[in-house]
Amino acid sequence: MTEATAKSELVPTDRLAPALVEATGDPGWSDVRAQLISGGKSNLTFLLTSTAGEMVLRRPPTGALLPSAHDMMREARIQSALAGTPVPTAPIVLADPGGLIGIQCYVMGRVHGHVIRDTMPDGYAVTQEERRALSFGFVDTLAALHQVDQDAVGLGDYGRPTGFMERQVRRWSGQWEKSRTRNVPEVEELGRRLAARIPVQQAATIVHGDYRIDNVVLDSVDPGRVKAVLDWELSTLGDPLADLGMLLLFWRHAGEPDVSSLTPGVTQLPGFPTRADVVERYAAATGTDLGELGFYTAFAHFKFAVIAQGVSVRASAGAMGGQSFGNLDREVQAVAAAGLDLL
């Protein structure tokens, strides 16, 4: 199978094009091309181009899918619901439960700006002041999400916040059992210890589930402005400190290694604030008691170890659009071991 054939099977543009024309009212979408965007480790993201412009399509990976994972309709729903709130999202053009291209998908407008992964764009946010603005704008956007009234935006039934962390530990323990290819005592011990010390939940809010710098689009002129929050696959209603714990997992200091080769970052660079600065900023914005933050950061390590294992399994099975991420066994073990240290 050629690369072009593989891509056409993942996104059959002959079926997609008429739907885009109808949704936009623009006949320019009758000739649409799809290109896989690198960087997606779970769902597959494609850039759609035509004479009418550019849009982005999201769909699940190929192959067998874990239960409750890769729900495109939920991603589209929450982004639409947050339109008009202080949390910026990409506009949803269409969402389809499976009849259009043979599997769930949605199409959103492309938001232009910087998505920062392992390097800073040339000449962008070079001073300490700009990097602090970038960091605090990023944290403030998370705080804003956690202060959205879920009932007011039609998301009161988007999840079950009561008992959230208990279910999360149980869920990711179950995902580990479904995706593991060998015994990793560190992962299993971390899951057991987390289950034994669930903290009292202070609040119930919308939770992003994977909030990190490479899941937002930053304004190309103003580093302190987030133009869109992306990748809502794991969003639900629950304990907001789960999001802060995940953010801190990826927030690395100078001299610290990246959490994983899957998620290289930039916060090790000079001028970025420390984890303590980030925590202080979030606390000031939300008034949240952060005394149990170590638990939530340890949970983030557990969750990420399971996610990395799932990425490894899907890539090995050829379900990631031809992407390969190498052998992640040591990384899975190391992340879980670091989580144990936090407890």
C-alpha positions as CSV (number, residue, x, y, z in Angstrom):
1,M,0.0,0.0,0.0
2,T,1.4,3.4,-1.0
3,E,1.4,6.3,1.5
4,A,-1.1,8.1,-0.7
5,T,-3.4,5.1,-0.7
6,A,-3.1,4.7,3.1
7,K,-4.0,8.4,3.7
8,S,-7.0,8.2,1.3
9,E,-8.3,5.3,3.3
10,L,-7.9,7.1,6.6
11,V,-9.6,10.2,5.2
12,P,-11.7,9.4,2.1
13,T,-11.8,12.9,0.7
14,D,-14.3,11.9,-2.1
15,R,-16.9,11.4,0.7
16,L,-15.7,14.3,2.9
17,A,-15.7,17.0,0.2
18,P,-19.5,17.2,-0.4
19,A,-20.1,17.4,3.3
20,L,-17.6,20.3,3.6
21,V,-19.2,22.1,0.8
22,E,-22.6,21.8,2.4
23,A,-21.3,22.8,5.9
24,T,-19.4,25.9,4.7
25,G,-21.4,26.9,1.6
26,D,-18.2,27.2,-0.3
27,P,-17.7,25.1,-3.5
28,G,-14.0,25.5,-3.1
29,W,-14.1,22.5,-0.7
30,S,-15.1,20.2,-3.5
31,D,-11.5,19.5,-4.1
32,V,-9.9,18.8,-0.7
33,R,-6.6,17.2,0.2
34,A,-5.7,15.7,3.6
35,Q,-2.2,15.6,5.1
36,L,-1.4,13.8,8.4
37,I,0.0,16.3,10.9
38,S,2.9,14.8,12.9
39,G,2.8,15.0,16.7
40,G,-0.5,13.3,17.4
41,K,0.1,10.3,19.7
42,S,-3.5,9.2,20.2
43,N,-6.1,10.4,17.7
44,L,-5.0,11.3,14.2
45,T,-5.0,14.9,13.1
46,F,-5.1,15.9,9.4
47,L,-4.6,19.3,7.7
48,L,-7.3,19.8,5.1
49,T,-6.5,22.1,2.2
50,S,-8.4,23.4,-0.8
51,T,-8.7,26.6,-2.8
52,A,-11.2,27.7,-0.1
53,G,-8.5,27.6,2.6
54,E,-7.5,25.3,5.4
55,M,-9.2,23.3,8.1
56,V,-8.3,20.4,10.5
57,L,-9.9,17.0,10.8
58,R,-9.6,14.7,13.8
59,R,-10.3,11.0,13.8
60,P,-9.4,7.9,15.9
61,P,-6.4,5.7,15.1
62,T,-7.0,2.5,13.1
63,G,-7.3,-0.9,14.6
64,A,-9.0,-2.0,17.8
65,L,-9.8,0.8,20.2
66,L,-9.9,0.8,24.0
67,P,-13.4,1.2,25.5
68,S,-14.5,4.8,25.9
69,A,-11.4,6.1,24.2
70,H,-11.2,8.3,21.1
71,D,-14.7,9.8,21.3
72,M,-14.7,12.5,18.6
73,M,-18.2,13.6,19.4
74,R,-17.2,14.6,22.9
75,E,-14.2,16.6,21.6
76,A,-16.5,18.5,19.2
77,R,-19.2,19.0,21.8
78,I,-17.0,20.6,24.4
79,Q,-15.2,22.9,22.0
80,S,-18.6,24.1,20.7
81,A,-19.9,24.6,24.3
82,L,-16.9,26.7,25.3
83,A,-17.3,29.1,22.4
84,G,-18.0,32.5,23.9
85,T,-16.3,31.7,27.3
86,P,-12.9,33.0,28.3
87,V,-11.5,29.6,27.1
88,P,-10.6,29.9,23.4
89,T,-11.3,26.9,21.2
90,A,-11.2,26.2,17.4
91,P,-14.6,26.6,15.7
92,I,-16.3,23.3,14.9
93,V,-17.4,23.1,11.2
94,L,-18.9,19.6,11.3
95,A,-19.0,16.5,13.5
96,D,-20.0,13.1,12.3
97,P,-20.6,9.9,14.4
98,G,-19.3,7.5,11.7
99,G,-21.4,7.6,8.6
100,L,-19.3,10.2,6.7
101,I,-15.9,8.5,6.5
102,G,-16.6,5.2,8.2
103,I,-15.5,6.3,11.7
104,Q,-16.2,9.2,14.1
105,C,-14.6,12.5,13.0
106,Y,-14.9,16.2,13.3
107,V,-13.6,19.1,11.3
108,M,-12.6,22.4,12.9
109,G,-11.4,25.7,11.6
110,R,-7.6,26.1,11.6
111,V,-6.4,28.6,14.2
112,H,-3.1,30.1,13.1
113,G,-0.4,30.8,15.7
114,H,2.4,28.8,17.3
115,V,2.1,25.3,18.7
116,I,5.3,24.9,20.7
117,R,6.8,21.4,21.2
118,D,10.6,21.0,21.6
119,T,11.9,24.3,20.2
120,M,10.9,27.9,20.3
121,P,10.1,29.6,17.0
122,D,12.9,31.8,15.8
123,G,12.7,35.2,17.5
124,Y,9.6,34.3,19.5
125,A,9.4,35.0,23.3
126,V,13.1,35.4,23.6
127,T,13.2,37.5,26.8
128,Q,12.5,36.5,30.4
129,E,9.5,38.8,30.5
130,E,8.0,37.3,27.3
131,R,8.5,33.8,28.6
132,R,6.9,34.5,31.9
133,A,4.0,36.1,30.0
134,L,3.7,33.0,27.9
135,S,3.7,30.7,30.9
136,F,1.3,32.7,33.0
137,G,-1.1,33.2,30.1
138,F,-1.0,29.4,29.7
139,V,-1.7,28.9,33.4
140,D,-4.4,31.6,33.5
141,T,-6.3,29.8,30.6
142,L,-6.4,26.6,32.7
143,A,-7.7,28.6,35.7
144,A,-10.3,30.2,33.4
145,L,-11.4,26.7,32.3
146,H,-11.8,25.6,35.9
147,Q,-14.1,28.5,36.6
148,V,-16.5,28.0,33.7
149,D,-20.0,27.2,34.9
150,Q,-20.6,23.8,33.2
151,D,-24.4,24.0,33.6
152,A,-24.5,27.4,32.0
153,V,-22.7,26.2,28.9
154,G,-24.7,23.0,28.5
155,L,-22.1,20.6,29.9
156,G,-23.8,19.7,33.2
157,D,-24.1,16.1,32.0
158,Y,-20.6,15.9,30.5
159,G,-19.2,13.7,33.3
160,R,-19.7,12.4,36.8
161,P,-17.6,14.6,39.1
162,T,-18.4,12.8,42.3
163,G,-15.8,10.2,43.1
164,F,-13.8,11.4,40.1
165,M,-10.2,10.5,41.3
166,E,-11.2,7.1,42.5
167,R,-12.7,6.3,39.1
168,Q,-9.7,7.8,37.3
169,V,-7.3,5.6,39.2
170,R,-9.5,2.6,38.5
171,R,-9.9,3.5,34.8
172,W,-6.3,4.0,34.1
173,S,-5.4,0.8,36.0
174,G,-7.9,-0.9,33.7
175,Q,-6.4,0.7,30.6
176,W,-3.0,-0.6,31.8
177,E,-4.3,-4.1,32.0
178,K,-5.7,-3.9,28.5
179,S,-2.5,-2.4,26.9
180,R,0.4,-3.8,28.8
181,T,2.8,-6.2,27.1
182,R,4.8,-7.1,30.1
183,N,4.8,-6.7,33.9
184,V,6.1,-3.4,35.1
185,P,6.1,-3.4,39.0
186,E,6.5,0.3,39.2
187,V,3.3,1.0,37.3
188,E,1.3,-1.5,39.2
189,E,2.6,-0.4,42.6
190,L,1.9,3.3,41.8
191,G,-1.7,2.4,40.9
192,R,-2.1,0.5,44.2
193,R,-0.7,3.4,46.3
194,L,-2.8,6.0,44.5
195,A,-6.0,3.9,45.1
196,A,-5.2,3.7,48.8
197,R,-5.0,7.5,49.4
198,I,-7.6,9.4,47.3
199,P,-7.8,13.0,48.7
200,V,-11.1,14.8,49.4
201,Q,-12.2,16.6,46.3
202,Q,-12.5,20.3,46.7
203,A,-14.4,21.3,43.5
204,A,-16.1,19.9,40.5
205,T,-15.2,21.6,37.2
206,I,-14.6,21.0,33.5
207,V,-11.3,19.1,33.3
208,H,-9.2,19.1,30.1
209,G,-7.3,15.9,30.9
210,D,-4.1,16.6,29.0
211,Y,-3.2,20.3,29.5
212,R,0.3,21.1,28.3
213,I,1.9,23.7,26.2
214,D,1.9,21.8,23.0
215,N,-1.9,21.4,23.3
216,V,-2.5,25.1,22.9
217,V,-2.1,27.6,20.0
218,L,-0.3,30.7,21.1
219,D,-0.6,34.1,19.4
220,S,2.3,34.6,17.1
221,V,2.7,38.2,18.2
222,D,1.6,38.2,21.9
223,P,3.1,35.2,23.7
224,G,0.8,35.7,26.7
225,R,-2.3,35.1,24.6
226,V,-3.7,31.6,24.1
227,K,-5.7,31.6,20.8
228,A,-7.1,28.0,21.2
229,V,-6.9,25.0,23.5
230,L,-6.6,21.8,21.5
231,D,-6.9,18.0,22.1
232,W,-10.0,17.6,24.3
233,E,-10.1,13.8,24.0
234,L,-9.8,13.2,27.8
235,S,-12.0,16.1,28.9
236,T,-14.8,15.5,31.4
237,L,-16.2,16.9,34.6
238,G,-14.1,16.2,37.7
239,D,-11.4,17.3,40.0
240,P,-9.5,20.4,38.5
241,L,-6.3,19.5,40.4
242,A,-5.9,16.5,38.1
243,D,-5.2,19.1,35.3
244,L,-2.7,21.0,37.4
245,G,-0.9,17.8,38.3
246,M,-0.6,16.9,34.6
247,L,0.7,20.4,33.8
248,L,3.4,20.1,36.5
249,L,4.4,16.7,35.1
250,F,5.5,18.3,31.9
251,W,6.8,21.5,33.4
252,R,10.6,20.8,33.6
253,H,13.3,22.9,35.1
254,A,16.8,23.6,33.6
255,G,18.9,20.4,33.7
256,E,15.9,18.1,34.1
257,P,15.3,15.6,31.3
258,D,12.0,15.6,29.4
259,V,9.3,13.4,30.9
260,S,9.4,11.3,27.7
261,S,10.6,11.3,24.2
262,L,6.9,11.6,23.3
263,T,6.6,15.0,25.0
264,P,9.8,17.1,24.6
265,G,9.3,20.6,26.0
266,V,10.8,24.1,26.3
267,T,10.3,25.1,29.9
268,Q,13.9,24.0,30.7
269,L,15.1,27.0,28.7
270,P,16.3,30.2,30.5
271,G,13.6,32.7,31.4
272,F,10.7,30.2,32.1
273,P,9.3,30.3,35.6
274,T,9.6,27.4,38.0
275,R,7.0,24.9,39.0
276,A,6.6,26.8,42.3
277,D,5.8,30.0,40.3
278,V,3.2,28.1,38.2
279,V,1.6,26.7,41.3
280,E,1.5,30.1,43.0
281,R,-0.1,31.7,39.8
282,Y,-2.8,29.0,39.7
283,A,-3.5,29.3,43.4
284,A,-3.8,33.1,43.2
285,A,-6.3,32.8,40.2
286,T,-8.5,30.1,41.8
287,G,-8.1,30.3,45.5
288,T,-7.6,26.5,45.6
289,D,-6.0,24.7,48.5
290,L,-3.0,22.9,47.0
291,G,-1.9,20.8,50.1
292,E,-2.5,17.5,48.3
293,L,-0.9,18.5,45.0
294,G,1.8,15.8,45.4
295,F,-1.0,13.1,45.0
296,Y,-2.2,14.7,41.8
297,T,1.2,15.0,40.3
298,A,1.9,11.4,41.1
299,F,-1.4,10.4,39.5
300,A,-0.3,12.4,36.4
301,H,2.8,10.2,36.2
302,F,0.7,7.0,36.4
303,K,-1.7,8.2,33.8
304,F,1.1,9.2,31.4
305,A,2.9,5.9,31.9
306,V,-0.3,4.1,30.8
307,I,-0.8,6.5,27.9
308,A,2.8,6.0,26.7
309,Q,2.2,2.2,26.8
310,G,-0.9,2.6,24.7
311,V,0.9,4.8,22.1
312,S,3.6,2.1,21.9
313,V,1.1,-0.7,21.3
314,R,-0.9,1.2,18.7
315,A,2.3,2.3,16.8
316,S,3.6,-1.2,16.8
317,A,0.3,-2.4,15.4
318,G,0.5,0.2,12.6
319,A,-2.5,2.1,13.9
320,M,-0.9,5.6,14.0
321,G,-0.9,6.5,10.3
322,G,2.7,5.3,9.8
323,Q,4.2,7.1,12.8
324,S,6.8,5.3,14.9
325,F,7.9,6.3,18.4
326,G,10.5,3.8,19.1
327,N,10.7,1.4,22.1
328,L,9.0,3.2,25.1
329,D,9.5,0.4,27.7
330,R,12.1,2.2,29.7
331,E,10.2,5.5,29.6
332,V,7.1,3.8,30.9
333,Q,9.0,2.3,33.8
334,A,10.9,5.5,34.6
335,V,7.8,7.7,34.6
336,A,6.1,5.4,37.0
337,A,9.1,5.2,39.3
338,A,9.2,9.0,39.4
339,G,5.5,9.0,40.5
340,L,6.3,6.6,43.3
341,D,9.0,9.0,44.5
342,L,6.4,11.7,44.8
343,L,4.3,9.6,47.1
